[in-house]
Protein backbone atom coordinates (compact mmCIF):
# COMPACT_ATOMS: atom_id res chain seq x y z
CA UNK A 1 0.00 0.00 0.00
CA UNK A 2 1.22 3.49 -0.82
CA UNK A 3 2.03 5.74 2.07
CA UNK A 4 2.55 9.49 2.48
CA UNK A 5 5.53 10.54 4.58
CA UNK A 6 6.74 13.87 5.89
CA UNK A 7 10.51 14.21 5.75
CA UNK A 8 12.62 16.30 8.09
CA UNK A 9 15.63 17.30 6.00
CA UNK A 10 18.82 19.02 7.10
CA UNK A 11 20.32 21.22 4.36
CA UNK A 12 24.01 21.85 4.85
CA UNK A 13 25.86 24.65 3.09
CA UNK A 14 28.69 22.27 2.25
CA UNK A 15 26.97 19.04 1.32
CA UNK A 16 23.85 17.45 -0.01
CA UNK A 17 20.60 17.33 2.00
CA UNK A 18 20.41 14.75 4.78
CA UNK A 19 17.08 13.17 5.73
CA UNK A 20 16.98 13.28 9.52
CA UNK A 21 13.53 11.69 9.97
CA UNK A 22 10.60 10.27 8.06
CA UNK A 23 7.21 10.59 9.73
CA UNK A 24 4.15 8.60 8.67
CA UNK A 25 1.77 9.59 11.46
CA UNK A 26 -1.47 10.54 9.65
CA UNK A 27 -2.18 13.45 12.01
CA UNK A 28 1.24 14.98 11.35
CA UNK A 29 0.93 14.43 7.59
CA UNK A 30 -2.50 16.11 7.65
CA UNK A 31 -1.17 19.02 9.70
CA UNK A 32 1.82 19.59 7.40
CA UNK A 33 -0.34 19.36 4.27
CA UNK A 34 -2.85 21.82 5.74
CA UNK A 35 -0.09 24.27 6.65
CA UNK A 36 1.54 23.97 3.22
CA UNK A 37 -1.73 24.80 1.48
CA UNK A 38 -2.47 27.70 3.83
CA UNK A 39 1.00 29.09 3.35
CA UNK A 40 0.75 28.88 -0.45
CA UNK A 41 -2.53 30.82 -0.45
CA UNK A 42 -1.13 33.38 2.01
CA UNK A 43 1.87 33.95 -0.24
CA UNK A 44 -0.44 34.39 -3.22
CA UNK A 45 -2.48 36.99 -1.30
CA UNK A 46 0.64 38.91 -0.29
CA UNK A 47 2.07 38.92 -3.82
CA UNK A 48 -1.28 39.92 -5.33
CA UNK A 49 -1.04 43.28 -3.58
CA UNK A 50 2.36 43.95 -5.18
CA UNK A 51 1.77 42.43 -8.61
CA UNK A 52 -1.71 41.23 -9.64
CA UNK A 53 -0.41 39.03 -12.47
CA UNK A 54 2.17 37.22 -10.32
CA UNK A 55 -0.41 36.98 -7.52
CA UNK A 56 -2.82 35.15 -9.83
CA UNK A 57 -0.02 32.81 -10.94
CA UNK A 58 0.78 32.10 -7.28
CA UNK A 59 -2.93 31.49 -6.61
CA UNK A 60 -3.05 28.97 -9.46
CA UNK A 61 0.02 27.24 -8.01
CA UNK A 62 -1.66 27.13 -4.60
CA UNK A 63 -4.80 25.64 -6.13
CA UNK A 64 -2.72 22.97 -7.90
CA UNK A 65 -0.91 22.15 -4.66
CA UNK A 66 -4.26 21.90 -2.89
CA UNK A 67 -5.63 19.47 -5.51
CA UNK A 68 -2.52 17.28 -5.45
CA UNK A 69 -2.41 17.13 -1.66
CA UNK A 70 -6.12 16.21 -1.51
CA UNK A 71 -5.29 13.26 -3.77
CA UNK A 72 -2.44 12.21 -1.48
CA UNK A 73 -4.16 13.06 1.82
CA UNK A 74 -7.91 12.53 1.24
CA UNK A 75 -8.73 13.76 4.76
CA UNK A 76 -8.02 17.28 3.52
CA UNK A 77 -11.26 17.15 1.56
CA UNK A 78 -13.19 16.96 4.85
CA UNK A 79 -11.69 20.27 6.03
CA UNK A 80 -14.13 22.45 4.09
CA UNK A 81 -14.21 25.08 6.82
CA UNK A 82 -10.54 25.83 6.16
CA UNK A 83 -10.96 26.24 2.42
CA UNK A 84 -12.87 29.52 2.74
CA UNK A 85 -9.97 31.05 4.66
CA UNK A 86 -7.58 29.96 1.89
CA UNK A 87 -9.57 31.47 -0.95
CA UNK A 88 -7.87 34.36 -2.67
CA UNK A 89 -9.96 37.51 -2.84
CA UNK A 90 -9.14 39.81 -5.72
ChimeraX attribute file (.defattr): number of C-alpha atoms within 10 A of each C-alpha:
attribute: neighborCount
match mode: 1-to-1
recipient: residues
	/A:1	2
	/A:2	5
	/A:3	8
	/A:4	14
	/A:5	14
	/A:6	16
	/A:7	14
	/A:8	12
	/A:9	12
	/A:10	13
	/A:11	11
	/A:12	9
	/A:13	7
	/A:14	6
	/A:15	8
	/A:16	9
	/A:17	11
	/A:18	12
	/A:19	11
	/A:20	9
	/A:21	12
	/A:22	12
	/A:23	12
	/A:24	13
	/A:25	11
	/A:26	15
	/A:27	10
	/A:28	13
	/A:29	18
	/A:30	20
	/A:31	11
	/A:32	13
	/A:33	20
	/A:34	19
	/A:35	12
	/A:36	16
	/A:37	21
	/A:38	19
	/A:39	14
	/A:40	19
	/A:41	25
	/A:42	19
	/A:43	15
	/A:44	25
	/A:45	21
	/A:46	14
	/A:47	18
	/A:48	20
	/A:49	12
	/A:50	10
	/A:51	11
	/A:52	15
	/A:53	12
	/A:54	14
	/A:55	21
	/A:56	17
	/A:57	14
	/A:58	21
	/A:59	24
	/A:60	16
	/A:61	16
	/A:62	24
	/A:63	18
	/A:64	13
	/A:65	17
	/A:66	23
	/A:67	16
	/A:68	12
	/A:69	19
	/A:70	17
	/A:71	12
	/A:72	16
	/A:73	17
	/A:74	13
	/A:75	13
	/A:76	19
	/A:77	15
	/A:78	10
	/A:79	11
	/A:80	9
	/A:81	9
	/A:82	13
	/A:83	15
	/A:84	9
	/A:85	12
	/A:86	20
	/A:87	16
	/A:88	18
	/A:89	8
	/A:90	9
